[in-house]
Amino acid sequence: MFEGYGRFVFTFTPALTDSACFRFRNIDGSARWGADYWSNNGRVCFGAGTSASTTGIAIYQDHLTEGPETFEMELYDLEGVQAGDVRATWTITDDEPLDSDGDGLWDVIEIWLGCDPHDRDTDDDGISDHIEILIGTNPLLSDSDPSDGDPNDGVHLTNIYGHLCGCGPEDDPDGDGVSTWVELRWGTSGTNRDTD
């Protein structure tokens, strides 16, 4: 989802005495083109007398709680201008709500649910609060269903989902940001990023 624009400023010191052209391109770092930002790479030209020009970079909201992410812009194929700095590093600062325990639930949500926002596993059953919410067990009770014969939700869910995939509750082998246990619970494959 589009969040806003960053500005990339080309500065010429002194101002150009003749026209100048160059190309620019992005280089992914921890921020990824198309997911975190979008830039219109290409060739730009400036007329005599130009001292500065600005272009916009679209910044996307991925709704993930992350630290600062970076990418670079590089200038190349310079015509009519000598290079100063040909690379600039951009930093996208995350503005998502705080997630003190890093389990995917914002602190405000955990407080609303009655969970401890500083403990990934409020009920100490071996499964994070986030996974329990997504799978449908109670993150406040170590044994959501005493009639199943298992001592706690961690053992019960491992018996079900661990045997199906041979993986743990947080494992995500297809790299789509959703654990395999959650995908199995909701009927998606867990091994293919695109199950539509």
HUZI-V848397 format. One record per backbone hydrogen bond with DSSP energy under -0.5 kcal/mol. NH is the residue of the N-H (numbers start at 1). CO is the residue of the C=O. Records with the same first field share a line. If there is no record, write none. Layout:
# HUZI-V848397
NH->CO + CO
This chain:
# HUZI-V848397
3->59
4->59
6->57
8->55
9->7
10->8 + 53
11->9
12->51
13->11
16->50
20->46
21->79
22->44
23->76
24->42
25->74
27->72
29->31 + 70
31->70
34->37
35->32
36->32
37->32
38->58
41->39
42->24
44->22
46->20
49->16
50->47
53->10
55->8
57->6
58->38
59->4
60->36
61->1
62->60
66->64
69->92
71->90
72->27
73->88
74->25
75->86
76->23
79->21
86->84
88->73
90->71
92->69
93->91
101->117
102->99
107->98
109->106
110->106
111->107
112->108
113->109
114->110 + 111
115->110
117->115
119->116
123->139
124->121
129->120
132->128
133->129
134->130
135->131
136->132
137->132
139->137
141->138
148->145
149->146
153->142
156->152
157->153
158->154
159->155
160->156
161->157
162->157 + 158
163->158
164->160
165->161
166->162
171->168
174->190
175->172
180->171
183->179
184->180
185->181
186->182
187->184
188->183
195->193
